[in-house]
């Protein structure tokens, strides 16, 4: 059950990075 949160955190991190990129442009 600990592997799921890790994958979710990684996905959220990617989405956050993409959102930051869009906001910077």
N, CA, C and O atoms as a GROMACS GRO file, in nm:
protein
  100
    1UNK      N    1   0.084  -0.121   0.000
    1UNK     CA    2   0.000   0.000   0.000
    1UNK      C    3   0.088   0.126   0.000
    1UNK      O    4   0.040   0.236  -0.026
    2UNK      N    5   0.217   0.108   0.029
    2UNK     CA    6   0.305   0.227   0.032
    2UNK      C    7   0.355   0.260  -0.109
    2UNK      O    8   0.402   0.371  -0.134
    3UNK      N    9   0.346   0.164  -0.198
    3UNK     CA   10   0.395   0.188  -0.335
    3UNK      C   11   0.296   0.279  -0.409
    3UNK      O   12   0.336   0.358  -0.495
    4UNK      N   13   0.169   0.267  -0.377
    4UNK     CA   14   0.068   0.350  -0.445
    4UNK      C   15   0.089   0.498  -0.415
    4UNK      O   16   0.097   0.578  -0.509
    5UNK      N   17   0.098   0.537  -0.289
    5UNK     CA   18   0.120   0.680  -0.257
    5UNK      C   19   0.244   0.735  -0.325
    5UNK      O   20   0.246   0.850  -0.369
    6UNK      N   21   0.348   0.652  -0.334
    6UNK     CA   22   0.472   0.699  -0.398
    6UNK      C   23   0.446   0.730  -0.545
    6UNK      O   24   0.489   0.833  -0.596
    7UNK      N   25   0.374   0.640  -0.612
    7UNK     CA   26   0.343   0.664  -0.754
    7UNK      C   27   0.255   0.786  -0.768
    7UNK      O   28   0.274   0.867  -0.860
    8UNK      N   29   0.159   0.801  -0.679
    8UNK     CA   30   0.068   0.915  -0.685
    8UNK      C   31   0.146   1.045  -0.664
    8UNK      O   32   0.123   1.144  -0.732
    9UNK      N   33   0.240   1.041  -0.567
    9UNK     CA   34   0.320   1.161  -0.538
    9UNK      C   35   0.402   1.198  -0.661
    9UNK      O   36   0.416   1.315  -0.695
   10UNK      N   37   0.456   1.095  -0.729
   10UNK     CA   38   0.538   1.121  -0.847
   10UNK      C   39   0.450   1.183  -0.956
   10UNK      O   40   0.492   1.276  -1.026
   11UNK      N   41   0.329   1.133  -0.971
   11UNK     CA   42   0.239   1.186  -1.074
   11UNK      C   43   0.202   1.331  -1.041
   11UNK      O   44   0.203   1.417  -1.128
   12UNK      N   45   0.170   1.355  -0.915
   12UNK     CA   46   0.133   1.492  -0.874
   12UNK      C   47   0.251   1.587  -0.898
   12UNK      O   48   0.233   1.701  -0.939
   13UNK      N   49   0.372   1.537  -0.871
   13UNK     CA   50   0.492   1.620  -0.890
   13UNK      C   51   0.504   1.658  -1.038
   13UNK      O   52   0.536   1.773  -1.070
   14UNK      N   53   0.478   1.562  -1.126
   14UNK     CA   54   0.486   1.589  -1.270
   14UNK      C   55   0.381   1.690  -1.312
   14UNK      O   56   0.408   1.782  -1.389
   15UNK      N   57   0.261   1.672  -1.260
   15UNK     CA   58   0.152   1.765  -1.296
   15UNK      C   59   0.183   1.905  -1.245
   15UNK      O   60   0.156   2.005  -1.311
   16UNK      N   61   0.241   1.909  -1.126
   16UNK     CA   62   0.274   2.039  -1.067
   16UNK      C   63   0.380   2.109  -1.152
   16UNK      O   64   0.373   2.229  -1.176
   17UNK      N   65   0.477   2.032  -1.197
   17UNK     CA   66   0.585   2.088  -1.278
   17UNK      C   67   0.527   2.141  -1.410
   17UNK      O   68   0.566   2.248  -1.456
   18UNK      N   69   0.435   2.067  -1.468
   18UNK     CA   70   0.374   2.109  -1.595
   18UNK      C   71   0.293   2.236  -1.572
   18UNK      O   72   0.294   2.327  -1.655
   19UNK      N   73   0.223   2.242  -1.461
   19UNK     CA   74   0.142   2.361  -1.430
   19UNK      C   75   0.233   2.482  -1.413
   19UNK      O   76   0.203   2.592  -1.462
   20UNK      N   77   0.345   2.461  -1.343
   20UNK     CA   78   0.441   2.571  -1.323
   20UNK      C   79   0.493   2.621  -1.457
   20UNK      O   80   0.506   2.741  -1.479
   21UNK      N   81   0.522   2.526  -1.546
   21UNK     CA   82   0.576   2.563  -1.678
   21UNK      C   83   0.472   2.647  -1.754
   21UNK      O   84   0.505   2.748  -1.816
   22UNK      N   85   0.347   2.603  -1.746
   22UNK     CA   86   0.242   2.676  -1.819
   22UNK      C   87   0.225   2.816  -1.761
   22UNK      O   88   0.204   2.913  -1.834
   23UNK      N   89   0.236   2.826  -1.630
   23UNK     CA   90   0.219   2.957  -1.566
   23UNK      C   91   0.337   3.049  -1.597
   23UNK      O   92   0.323   3.171  -1.602
   24UNK      N   93   0.452   2.988  -1.618
   24UNK     CA   94   0.572   3.072  -1.645
   24UNK      C   95   0.568   3.126  -1.787
   24UNK      O   96   0.621   3.233  -1.814
   25UNK      N   97   0.506   3.053  -1.876
   25UNK     CA   98   0.504   3.097  -2.017
   25UNK      C   99   0.406   3.212  -2.037
   25UNK      O  100   0.392   3.261  -2.149
   0.00000   0.00000   0.00000
